[in-house]
């Protein structure tokens, strides 16, 4: 048997040809970012990796390699016993670690000796990361972008979901970032992915799109929560065709209360988020909003937030960053907040 060494460029061009993508790094490395669809079979877990590193520095590289061999052999055996005893001969995995070195090499060698058709990612995760960064510069220019704009609460995210349901190509950056935008955008208890994982998610979405068809995206700023949108993508989005989505104010309030129902049921959490607006809106104004929220007047607070805070900021940002909004060919779509209305609006957007 002989291992097949595959470059990051070749591997990423056709990840679907592998039966499994196996990440041999530690769980913490895997948790920060990984190849799409990868499973984690660590050659060393986090504690073992620290122990071997300490042994390497404080005793000797030779002592560290001996102890590491014991741990790696034990872990590889456990992975095989847990996952592969019933696996057919033709199984074809792609295996990688941080730099394509000892950790993935040990696992790949044993799998190869068993008789599986093993591919080892040359340069490991590090080369994958470089390839993703390069692709995020190049890929956005391939597509015709349809940018869904509109005031907060107008249903932009819902329209993207409906567009995807109807078969359109959609890049939902808020879903990929696990954040709904704005100071209230992080769902209580939720955690955003790392920047590296967000980049991977964006790349994984872009690589699947057909350049012959338009891609719909929401008019995001340069950051979604704490995560940066790739610069080349932002540039292309801002040069895209704009679709302005309108919804009456009362329906916008109702939509936001529905989307952020957890703040309605937990006024303390809502008030804690509102604290972030004290610098922009003043302590007295924010305190009044908090008092109203605690008194159960959530709709009143939401309407005030829209009229005095979100709408002015959003409109200023859109005019500055999306010049196509002022163009004669801008498309304006209005809906009434109903499910049927959203379906019809999506169909109209697809026809633009």
WOSUL-V968901 format. One record per pair of residues at least 12 apart in sequence whose ideal C-beta (glycine too) atoms are under 10 Angstrom apart, sorted by the first residue. I is the first residue (numbers start at 1). J is the second residue. D is the distance in whole Angstrom. If there is no record, write none. Layout:
I/J/D
I/J/D
//
This chain:
1/109/9
1/111/9
1/112/5
1/113/6
1/114/8
1/115/6
1/116/8
1/117/9
1/118/8
2/112/7
2/118/9
3/95/9
3/105/8
3/108/6
3/109/7
3/111/9
3/112/5
3/113/10
3/117/10
3/118/5
3/119/7
3/120/5
4/92/9
4/94/9
4/108/10
4/112/9
4/117/8
4/118/7
4/119/5
4/120/7
5/100/8
5/108/10
5/119/8
5/120/5
5/121/8
5/122/5
5/123/10
6/18/9
6/94/7
6/96/10
6/100/10
6/119/5
6/120/7
6/121/6
6/122/6
7/121/8
7/122/5
7/123/8
7/127/7
7/131/9
8/35/10
8/96/9
8/100/9
8/121/6
8/122/7
8/123/6
8/124/9
8/125/9
8/126/9
8/127/4
8/128/5
8/129/9
8/130/7
8/131/4
8/132/9
8/134/10
9/122/10
9/127/9
9/128/10
9/130/10
9/131/6
9/134/9
9/135/9
10/119/9
10/121/10
10/122/9
10/131/10
11/35/8
11/94/6
11/96/8
11/119/7
11/120/10
11/121/6
11/122/8
11/127/9
11/128/8
11/131/9
12/35/8
12/36/9
12/121/9
12/127/10
12/128/7
12/131/6
12/132/8
12/135/8
12/203/9
12/204/10
12/207/8
13/131/10
13/207/9
15/35/7
15/36/6
15/37/7
15/38/9
15/94/8
15/204/9
15/207/9
16/37/9
17/92/7
17/94/9
17/119/9
18/35/10
18/37/9
18/91/10
18/92/6
18/93/6
18/94/4
18/95/9
18/117/9
18/119/7
19/87/9
19/88/9
19/90/8
19/91/5
19/92/5
19/93/6
19/94/9
19/116/9
19/117/9
20/37/8
20/38/8
20/39/6
20/41/9
20/83/9
20/84/10
20/87/9
20/91/7
20/92/8
20/93/4
20/94/7
20/95/9
20/116/10
21/34/8
21/35/5
21/36/8
21/37/5
21/38/4
21/39/7
21/93/7
21/94/5
21/95/8
21/96/8
21/119/10
21/121/9
22/35/9
22/38/7
22/39/6
22/40/8
22/41/5
22/79/8
22/83/9
22/93/5
22/94/7
22/95/5
22/96/7
22/97/10
22/104/8
22/107/7
22/108/9
22/111/8
22/118/9
22/119/10
22/121/10
23/35/7
23/38/4
23/39/7
23/40/5
23/41/7
23/42/8
23/43/10
23/94/10
23/95/8
23/96/6
23/97/7
23/98/10
23/103/10
23/104/8
23/107/10
23/121/10
23/124/9
23/125/8
24/38/10
24/40/8
24/41/6
24/42/6
24/43/5
24/44/9
24/72/9
24/75/9
24/76/9
24/79/9
24/95/6
24/96/7
24/97/4
24/98/9
24/100/10
24/101/10
24/102/9
24/103/5
24/104/4
24/105/9
24/106/8
24/107/5
24/108/8
24/120/10
24/124/9
24/125/10
25/38/10
25/40/7
25/41/9
25/42/6
25/43/8
25/44/9
25/46/10
25/49/9
25/96/8
25/97/5
25/98/6
25/103/7
25/104/8
25/124/8
25/125/7
26/40/9
26/42/5
26/43/8
26/44/6
26/45/6
26/46/5
26/47/9
26/48/8
26/49/5
26/50/9
26/97/9
26/98/9
26/103/9
27/40/6
27/42/6
27/44/10
27/45/6
27/46/6
27/47/10
27/49/10
28/42/10
28/45/9
28/46/5
28/49/9
29/42/8
29/46/8
29/49/9
29/97/8
29/98/7
29/103/10
29/125/8
30/42/7
30/46/10
30/125/9
31/46/10
31/193/10
31/194/8
31/197/9
32/125/10
32/193/9
32/194/5
32/195/9
32/196/6
32/197/7
33/125/8
33/128/9
33/129/7
33/132/9
33/193/8
33/194/6
33/195/9
33/196/4
33/197/4
33/198/9
33/199/8
33/200/6
33/201/9
34/96/9
34/125/8
34/128/9
34/196/9
34/197/8
34/200/7
35/94/8
35/96/7
35/121/8
35/125/8
35/128/6
35/129/10
35/132/9
35/200/8
35/204/9
36/200/7
36/201/8
36/203/8
36/204/4
36/205/10
36/207/9
36/208/10
37/94/10
37/204/9
38/94/9
38/95/10
38/96/8
38/125/9
38/128/10
38/200/10
39/79/10
39/83/8
39/93/9
40/79/10
41/75/8
41/76/8
41/78/9
41/79/4
41/80/9
41/82/9
41/83/7
41/84/10
41/93/9
41/95/8
41/104/10
41/107/7
41/111/10
42/72/9
42/75/6
42/76/10
42/79/9
42/97/9
42/103/8
42/107/9
43/68/9
43/71/8
43/72/5
43/73/9
43/74/10
43/75/6
43/76/7
43/79/9
43/95/10
43/97/7
43/102/8
43/103/4
43/104/7
43/105/9
43/106/6
43/107/6
44/68/7
44/71/6
44/72/6
44/75/7
44/97/10
44/102/10
44/103/7
44/106/10
45/71/9
45/75/8
48/67/9
48/68/8
48/70/10
48/71/5
48/72/9
48/74/10
48/75/8
49/68/9
49/71/9
49/103/9
51/64/9
51/67/8
51/68/9
51/71/8
52/64/5
52/65/9
52/67/6
52/68/5
52/69/10
52/71/7
52/72/9
53/68/10
55/67/6
55/68/8
56/68/9
65/102/8
68/102/8
68/103/9
68/106/9
69/102/9
69/106/8
72/102/8
72/103/7
72/105/10
72/106/5
72/107/8
72/110/9
73/106/8
73/110/8
75/103/10
75/106/9
75/107/9
76/103/10
76/106/6
76/107/5
76/108/10
76/109/9
76/110/5
76/111/8
77/110/8
79/107/7
79/110/9
79/111/9
80/107/9
80/110/7
80/111/8
80/114/8
84/111/8
84/114/8
84/116/8
87/111/10
87/114/9
87/116/8
88/116/9
89/114/9
89/115/6
89/116/7
89/117/9
90/115/9
90/116/8
90/117/6
91/111/9
91/114/9
91/115/9
91/116/5
91/117/7
91/118/9
92/116/7
92/117/4
92/118/8
92/119/7
93/107/9
93/108/8
93/111/7
93/116/7
93/117/8
93/118/6
93/119/7
93/120/10
94/108/9
94/118/8
94/119/5
94/120/8
94/121/6
95/107/6
95/108/4
95/109/10
95/111/7
95/112/9
95/116/10
95/118/6
95/119/7
95/120/5
95/121/7
95/124/9
96/108/9
96/119/9
96/120/7
96/121/4
96/122/9
96/123/9
96/124/5
96/125/6
96/126/9
96/127/9
96/128/7
97/120/9
97/121/8
97/124/5
97/125/7
97/126/10
98/123/9
98/124/5
98/125/5
98/126/6
98/129/10
99/121/10
99/122/10
99/123/6
99/124/5
99/125/8
99/126/5
99/127/8
100/120/6
100/121/6
100/122/6
100/123/5
100/124/4
100/125/8
100/126/8
100/127/7
100/128/10
101/123/10
101/124/7
103/124/9
104/118/10
104/120/6
104/121/7
104/124/6
104/125/9
105/120/7
105/124/10
107/120/9
108/120/5
108/121/9
125/196/9
128/200/9
128/203/10
129/196/7
129/199/8
129/200/8
131/203/9
132/196/8
132/199/6
132/200/6
132/202/9
132/203/5
132/204/9
132/207/10
132/230/10
133/196/10
133/199/7
133/203/9
133/230/9
134/203/10
135/199/10
135/202/10
135/203/6
135/206/7
135/207/7
135/230/10
135/232/10
136/199/6
136/200/10
136/202/7
136/203/6
136/206/8
136/229/10
136/230/4
136/231/8
136/232/6
136/233/7
137/230/8
137/231/8
137/232/5
137/233/9
138/206/10
138/232/8
139/202/9
139/203/7
139/205/10
139/206/4
139/207/7
139/209/8
139/211/9
139/230/9
139/232/8
139/233/8
139/236/9
140/171/9
140/202/9
140/206/7
140/215/9
140/217/10
140/230/7
140/231/9
140/232/5
140/233/4
140/234/9
140/235/7
140/236/4
140/237/8
140/239/10
140/240/10
141/211/10
141/232/7
141/233/10
141/235/9
141/236/6
141/239/10
142/206/8
142/209/8
142/210/10
142/211/4
142/212/10
142/215/9
142/236/9
143/169/8
143/171/9
143/206/8
143/209/6
143/210/9
143/211/6
143/212/10
143/213/8
143/214/7
143/215/5
143/217/9
143/233/10
143/236/7
143/237/10
143/240/9
144/169/10
144/211/8
144/212/9
144/213/8
144/214/5
144/215/7
144/236/10
144/240/8
144/241/8
145/171/9
145/214/7
145/215/6
145/216/8
145/217/6
145/233/9
145/236/6
145/237/6
145/238/9
145/239/7
145/240/3
145/241/7
145/242/9
145/324/10
146/163/9
146/168/9
146/169/9
146/170/10
146/214/5
146/215/7
146/216/5
146/217/7
146/237/10
146/240/6
146/241/5
146/242/8
146/243/6
146/331/9
146/349/7
146/350/9
146/352/7
147/215/10
147/216/8
147/217/6
147/218/7
147/219/5
147/220/9
147/236/10
147/237/6
147/238/8
147/239/9
147/240/4
147/241/7
147/242/5
147/243/7
147/244/10
147/318/10
147/322/7
147/324/8
147/325/9
148/160/7
148/163/8
148/170/9
148/216/6
148/217/7
148/218/5
148/219/7
148/240/10
148/242/8
148/243/5
148/244/9
148/245/6
148/331/10
148/333/9
148/349/7
149/218/8
149/219/4
149/242/5
149/243/7
149/244/5
149/245/7
149/314/9
149/315/10
149/318/6
149/322/6
149/324/9
149/325/6
149/330/9
149/331/10
149/332/10
150/218/9
150/219/8
150/242/10
150/243/8
150/244/6
150/245/3
150/246/6
150/247/7
150/252/9
150/314/9
150/318/9
150/332/9
150/333/9
150/334/10
151/244/9
151/245/8
151/246/8
151/247/8
151/249/9
151/252/7
151/306/7
151/307/10
151/310/7
151/311/5
151/312/10
151/314/6
151/315/7
151/318/9
152/181/8
152/182/7
152/184/10
152/252/7
152/255/10
152/256/7
152/302/10
152/305/8
152/306/6
152/309/9
152/310/4
152/311/7
152/313/9
152/314/6
153/247/7
153/249/8
153/251/8
153/252/3
153/253/7
153/254/9
153/255/5
153/256/4
153/257/9
153/258/10
153/259/8
153/260/10
153/302/8
153/303/10
153/305/9
153/306/6
153/310/8
153/311/9
153/337/10
154/244/9
154/245/5
154/246/6
154/247/4
154/248/10
154/249/10
154/251/9
154/252/6
154/255/8
154/256/10
154/306/10
154/314/10
154/333/10
154/334/9
154/335/9
154/337/10
155/245/6
155/246/9
155/247/6
155/251/8
155/252/8
155/255/6
155/256/10
155/259/9
155/335/7
155/337/7
155/341/9
155/342/7
155/345/8
156/174/9
156/181/9
156/216/10
156/217/10
156/218/5
156/219/7
156/220/10
156/243/9
156/245/6
156/247/10
157/172/7
157/173/10
157/174/6
157/175/8
157/180/7
157/181/9
157/218/7
157/255/10
157/259/8
158/245/10
158/247/10
158/255/8
158/258/10
158/259/8
158/335/10
158/337/10
158/339/9
158/342/6
158/345/9
158/346/9
159/216/8
159/218/9
159/243/9
159/245/6
159/333/8
159/335/8
159/342/7
159/345/6
159/346/6
159/349/7
160/172/5
160/173/9
160/174/9
160/175/8
160/216/6
160/217/8
160/218/6
160/346/9
160/349/10
161/175/9
161/342/9
161/346/9
162/339/9
162/342/5
162/343/6
162/344/10
162/345/8
162/346/4
162/347/9
162/349/9
162/350/10
163/216/5
163/342/10
163/345/9
163/346/5
163/347/9
163/349/6
163/350/7
164/216/8
164/346/9
165/342/10
165/343/9
165/346/8
166/343/8
166/346/5
166/347/7
166/349/9
166/350/7
167/213/10
167/350/8
168/213/8
168/214/8
168/215/8
168/216/6
168/346/8
168/349/8
168/350/6
169/205/9
169/206/10
169/208/8
169/209/5
169/210/7
169/211/10
169/213/5
169/214/7
169/215/5
169/216/7
169/217/9
170/205/9
170/209/9
170/215/7
170/216/5
170/217/7
170/218/9
171/202/8
171/205/6
171/206/7
171/209/8
171/215/6
171/216/7
171/217/4
171/218/9
171/220/10
171/233/8
171/237/9
172/205/8
172/216/9
172/217/8
172/218/7
173/198/9
173/201/9
173/202/7
173/205/9
173/217/7
173/218/7
173/220/5
173/224/5
173/227/9
173/229/6
173/230/10
173/233/9
173/237/9
174/218/7
174/220/7
174/224/6
174/225/9
175/201/9
175/205/10
175/218/10
175/224/10
176/192/10
176/193/8
176/197/9
176/198/6
176/199/10
176/200/10
176/201/4
176/202/6
176/204/9
176/205/7
176/224/8
176/227/9
176/229/10
177/192/6
177/193/7
177/195/10
177/197/10
177/198/6
177/201/8
177/202/9
177/220/9
177/223/9
177/224/4
177/225/6
177/226/9
177/227/5
177/228/10
177/229/8
178/190/6
178/191/7
178/192/5
178/193/6
178/197/10
178/198/9
178/201/9
178/224/9
178/225/8
178/227/9
179/191/10
179/192/6
179/193/10
179/198/10
179/223/9
179/224/5
179/225/3
179/226/8
179/227/7
180/224/9
180/225/8
180/256/10
180/259/7
180/260/8
181/218/8
181/219/10
181/220/7
181/221/8
181/223/9
181/224/6
181/225/7
182/221/10
182/224/10
182/225/9
182/273/9
182/276/10
182/305/9
182/309/9
182/310/7
182/313/9
182/314/9
183/225/10
183/273/6
183/274/8
183/275/9
183/276/5
183/277/6
183/280/9
183/305/10
183/309/9
183/310/10
184/256/9
184/259/10
184/260/6
184/263/7
184/269/10
184/270/8
184/273/5
184/274/8
184/276/9
184/277/10
184/302/10
184/305/8
184/310/10
185/224/8
185/225/6
185/260/9
185/273/9
186/225/6
186/226/9
186/273/9
187/259/10
187/260/9
187/262/7
187/263/10
188/260/10
188/262/6
188/263/8
188/266/7
188/269/5
188/270/10
188/272/9
188/273/9
189/262/9
189/269/10
190/225/10
192/224/8
192/225/5
192/226/6
192/227/6
193/225/10
193/227/7
194/226/10
194/227/8
195/226/8
195/227/6
195/228/7
197/227/9
198/224/8
198/225/9
198/226/9
198/227/5
198/228/8
198/229/9
198/230/9
199/227/9
199/228/9
199/229/10
199/230/7
201/227/10
202/227/10
202/229/8
202/230/6
202/233/7
203/230/9
206/230/9
206/233/8
214/240/9
214/241/8
214/349/10
214/350/9
214/352/8
215/236/10
215/237/10
215/240/9
216/240/10
216/243/8
216/346/9
216/349/7
216/350/9
216/352/10
217/229/10
217/233/8
217/236/9
217/237/6
217/240/8
218/237/9
218/245/10
219/237/7
219/238/9
219/240/9
219/242/7
219/243/9
219/244/10
219/245/10
219/314/9
219/317/9
219/318/6
219/321/8
219/322/6
219/325/9
220/233/9
220/234/8
220/237/7
220/321/10
221/234/8
221/314/10
221/317/7
221/318/10
221/321/8
222/234/6
222/321/9
234/321/8
237/321/9
237/322/8
238/320/10
238/321/5
238/322/6
238/323/8
238/324/8
239/322/9
239/323/8
239/324/7
240/322/8
240/324/7
241/324/6
241/327/9
241/329/7
241/330/8
241/331/7
241/352/7
242/318/8
242/322/6
242/323/9
242/324/4
242/325/5
242/326/9
242/327/8
242/329/9
242/330/5
242/331/7
242/332/9
242/352/10
243/324/10
243/325/10
243/330/8
243/331/5
243/332/8
243/333/6
243/345/9
243/348/9
243/349/6
243/352/6
244/318/9
244/322/10
244/325/7
244/330/6
244/331/7
244/332/5
244/333/7
244/334/9
245/331/9
245/332/8
245/333/6
245/334/8
245/335/7
245/345/7
245/349/8
246/332/6
246/333/7
246/334/4
246/335/8
246/345/10
247/333/10
247/334/7
247/335/6
247/336/8
247/337/6
247/341/9
247/342/10
247/345/10
248/334/9
248/335/9
248/336/8
248/337/8
249/303/7
249/306/7
249/307/8
249/311/9
250/299/9
250/303/8
250/337/9
251/335/9
251/336/7
251/337/4
251/338/9
251/341/10
252/302/8
252/303/8
252/306/6
252/310/10
252/311/9
252/337/8
253/298/9
253/299/5
253/300/9
253/301/10
253/302/5
253/303/5
253/304/10
253/305/9
253/306/7
254/299/8
254/302/9
254/337/7
255/302/10
255/337/6
256/298/9
256/299/9
256/302/5
256/303/9
256/305/9
256/306/8
256/310/10
257/298/6
257/299/6
257/301/10
257/302/6
258/337/10
260/273/10
260/298/9
260/302/8
261/298/10
263/293/8
263/298/7
263/301/9
263/302/9
264/293/9
264/296/9
264/298/5
264/299/9
264/302/9
265/298/10
267/290/8
267/292/10
267/293/5
267/294/5
267/295/9
267/296/8
267/298/8
267/301/10
268/290/10
268/293/9
268/294/8
269/293/10
270/289/9
270/290/8
270/293/5
270/294/9
270/298/8
270/301/8
270/302/10
271/286/9
271/287/9
271/289/8
271/290/4
271/291/9
271/292/10
271/293/6
271/294/7
271/301/10
272/290/9
274/286/5
274/287/9
274/289/6
274/290/6
274/293/7
274/301/8
274/305/8
275/287/10
275/290/8
277/289/8
277/305/8
277/309/7
280/309/7
280/313/8
281/304/10
281/305/9
281/308/7
281/309/6
285/304/8
285/308/8
285/309/9
286/309/10
288/301/9
288/304/9
289/301/5
289/302/9
289/304/6
289/305/7
289/308/10
289/309/10
292/304/8
329/352/9
330/352/10
331/348/8
331/349/8
331/351/9
331/352/5
333/345/5
333/346/9
333/348/5
333/349/6
333/352/8
334/348/10
335/348/9
//
